[in-house]
Amino acid sequence: KYRRPGMRIDNALQTNGTKLDAAWSKFLKANNFLVGISLDGPKELHDRYRKTKGGRGSFDQVKRGLDALLDEGAEFNVLTVVQRHNGDHPIKVFDGLKALGATHIQFIPIVEPTGRGKVSPRTVLPEQFGAFLIEVFEKWRGGGNGFIFRPGPYIPLRRAPRGLGEEAGGAGLFNKNRKLGRLSWVVCEGDA
């Protein structure tokens, strides 16, 4: 309605998927939305931190929403937050997401500053995150899995605490220019 001649409009949204149903999926498909679904692996890994208001794991609700998108043929990708718990299970995460029908997955490390240069116990360790990405990459590189590998752009970090990574037990997530390689960064309040 408001598109000027020659203008292309791309629609995208990020959701936990718990309220997606057939009607929403039809709407999203009809209007060419790319839907990002937050899913941190198979049920036992996802439910560790992804809870409903009632305190139960949200995996079953997310899966219903994802199934609705798949049934309608809506375009989606999966955003997986890698934290200390699922960070030790890269192949289980990757295979679990693939089994659910995901063909595009984004992995982002969770880093939760707690003050005084410290991070929460949920924060993925630098070496752990690196090993996670390497194992997933090697699995992908093995071929025949239907995924396309596209590294993301360098994303500058404005709020990264100094020395972050050393406090998490590693050599540091950031280079001297305060950038996290080709990855984004998520903190507990949702900043990226």
C-alpha positions as CSV (number, residue, x, y, z in Angstrom):
1,K,0.0,0.0,0.0
2,Y,2.8,2.5,0.9
3,R,5.5,1.0,-1.3
4,R,6.8,3.4,-3.9
5,P,7.5,2.2,-7.4
6,G,10.7,0.2,-7.6
7,M,10.9,-0.1,-3.8
8,R,11.4,-3.6,-2.3
9,I,10.1,-4.3,1.2
10,D,11.4,-7.2,3.2
11,N,9.5,-8.2,6.3
12,A,11.2,-10.1,9.2
13,L,10.5,-10.8,12.8
14,Q,12.1,-12.7,15.7
15,T,9.9,-14.7,18.0
16,N,10.0,-17.5,20.5
17,G,7.3,-19.1,18.4
18,T,5.0,-20.1,21.3
19,K,2.0,-18.3,19.9
20,L,2.4,-19.2,16.2
21,D,-0.4,-21.2,14.7
22,A,-1.8,-22.0,11.2
23,A,-3.5,-18.6,10.8
24,W,-0.3,-16.7,11.8
25,S,1.8,-18.9,9.6
26,K,-0.5,-18.3,6.6
27,F,-0.3,-14.6,7.1
28,L,3.5,-14.6,7.5
29,K,3.8,-16.8,4.3
30,A,1.4,-14.6,2.3
31,N,3.3,-11.5,3.3
32,N,6.7,-12.9,2.6
33,F,8.0,-12.6,6.2
34,L,11.2,-14.2,7.3
35,V,10.5,-15.6,10.7
36,G,13.3,-16.1,13.2
37,I,12.6,-18.7,15.8
38,S,14.5,-18.8,19.1
39,L,15.4,-22.4,19.8
40,D,18.4,-23.5,21.8
41,G,18.5,-27.2,20.8
42,P,16.5,-30.3,21.5
43,K,14.0,-30.3,24.4
44,E,16.4,-31.1,27.2
45,L,18.8,-28.4,26.3
46,H,16.2,-25.7,25.2
47,D,14.0,-26.1,28.3
48,R,16.9,-25.4,30.7
49,Y,16.5,-21.6,30.3
50,R,13.6,-21.1,27.9
51,K,10.6,-21.2,30.3
52,T,6.9,-20.2,30.1
53,K,5.4,-17.8,32.6
54,G,4.4,-20.8,34.6
55,G,8.0,-21.9,34.9
56,R,7.8,-24.9,32.6
57,G,10.0,-25.5,29.5
58,S,8.7,-23.9,26.3
59,F,10.1,-26.4,23.8
60,D,6.7,-28.1,23.1
61,Q,5.1,-24.8,22.4
62,V,7.9,-23.6,20.2
63,K,7.8,-26.9,18.3
64,R,4.1,-26.5,17.6
65,G,4.8,-23.0,16.2
66,L,7.7,-24.2,14.1
67,D,5.5,-27.1,12.8
68,A,2.8,-24.5,11.8
69,L,5.5,-22.6,9.8
70,L,6.7,-25.7,8.1
71,D,3.1,-26.8,7.3
72,E,2.5,-23.5,5.5
73,G,5.9,-23.3,3.9
74,A,6.7,-20.1,5.6
75,E,10.4,-19.0,5.4
76,F,12.2,-19.2,8.8
77,N,15.5,-19.5,10.4
78,V,16.6,-20.6,13.9
79,L,18.5,-18.4,16.3
80,T,20.3,-20.4,18.9
81,V,21.8,-18.8,22.0
82,V,24.9,-20.8,23.0
83,Q,25.3,-20.7,26.8
84,R,27.4,-22.7,29.2
85,H,24.9,-25.6,29.4
86,N,24.2,-26.3,25.7
87,G,27.7,-25.1,24.8
88,D,29.0,-28.6,25.7
89,H,26.7,-30.3,23.2
90,P,27.3,-28.8,19.7
91,I,26.4,-31.9,17.7
92,K,23.3,-32.6,19.8
93,V,22.2,-29.0,19.2
94,F,22.9,-29.1,15.5
95,D,21.4,-32.5,14.8
96,G,18.4,-31.7,17.0
97,L,17.7,-28.5,15.1
98,K,18.2,-30.2,11.7
99,A,15.7,-33.0,12.8
100,L,13.1,-30.3,13.5
101,G,13.5,-29.0,9.9
102,A,15.9,-26.1,10.3
103,T,18.1,-25.3,7.4
104,H,19.3,-21.9,8.5
105,I,20.7,-21.6,12.0
106,Q,22.4,-18.6,13.7
107,F,24.6,-19.3,16.8
108,I,25.2,-16.4,19.2
109,P,27.1,-16.6,22.5
110,I,25.3,-15.4,25.6
111,V,27.5,-13.1,27.8
112,E,25.8,-11.8,30.9
113,P,27.8,-9.2,32.8
114,T,27.0,-9.2,36.5
115,G,29.2,-6.3,37.5
116,R,32.8,-5.7,38.5
117,G,34.0,-7.5,35.4
118,K,32.3,-10.7,36.2
119,V,29.8,-12.7,34.2
120,S,26.9,-15.0,35.1
121,P,27.3,-18.8,35.3
122,R,25.1,-19.0,32.1
123,T,27.8,-17.2,30.1
124,V,29.4,-19.5,27.6
125,L,33.2,-19.7,28.1
126,P,35.3,-18.4,25.2
127,E,37.1,-21.8,24.6
128,Q,33.7,-23.6,24.9
129,F,32.1,-21.3,22.3
130,G,35.0,-21.7,20.0
131,A,34.9,-25.5,20.3
132,F,31.2,-25.4,19.7
133,L,31.5,-23.5,16.5
134,I,34.4,-25.7,15.2
135,E,32.5,-28.9,15.9
136,V,29.4,-27.6,14.2
137,F,31.5,-26.3,11.2
138,E,33.3,-29.7,10.9
139,K,29.9,-31.5,10.9
140,W,28.6,-29.1,8.3
141,R,31.7,-29.4,6.2
142,G,31.3,-33.2,6.2
143,G,28.6,-32.6,3.5
144,G,25.2,-33.9,2.7
145,N,23.4,-31.9,5.4
146,G,21.5,-29.3,3.4
147,F,23.0,-26.3,5.1
148,I,24.7,-23.3,3.6
149,F,27.5,-21.7,5.6
150,R,27.5,-17.9,5.5
151,P,29.7,-16.1,8.1
152,G,28.2,-12.9,9.3
153,P,29.7,-9.4,9.3
154,Y,32.0,-8.0,11.9
155,I,29.8,-6.3,14.5
156,P,31.3,-3.7,16.8
157,L,30.5,-4.0,20.4
158,R,30.0,-0.8,22.3
159,R,29.1,-2.2,25.7
160,A,31.5,-5.1,26.1
161,P,33.0,-5.0,29.5
162,R,36.8,-4.7,29.5
163,G,38.6,-8.0,29.8
164,L,35.4,-9.9,29.2
165,G,36.4,-13.5,28.6
166,E,39.2,-13.5,31.1
167,E,36.6,-13.3,33.8
168,A,34.8,-16.1,32.1
169,G,37.9,-18.2,32.4
170,G,39.4,-17.8,29.0
171,A,41.7,-15.7,26.9
172,G,39.0,-13.3,25.9
173,L,36.2,-13.2,23.4
174,F,37.2,-9.9,21.8
175,N,40.1,-8.7,19.8
176,K,41.9,-5.3,20.5
177,N,39.3,-3.5,18.4
178,R,36.5,-4.7,20.7
179,K,34.9,-6.9,18.0
180,L,33.7,-10.4,18.3
181,G,34.9,-11.9,15.1
182,R,32.0,-12.6,12.7
183,L,29.4,-13.0,15.5
184,S,26.9,-10.9,17.4
185,W,26.7,-10.8,21.2
186,V,23.6,-11.0,23.4
187,V,23.4,-9.9,27.0
188,C,20.7,-10.8,29.6
189,E,18.6,-7.7,28.9
190,G,18.5,-8.5,25.2
191,D,21.0,-6.0,23.9
192,A,22.9,-7.2,20.8
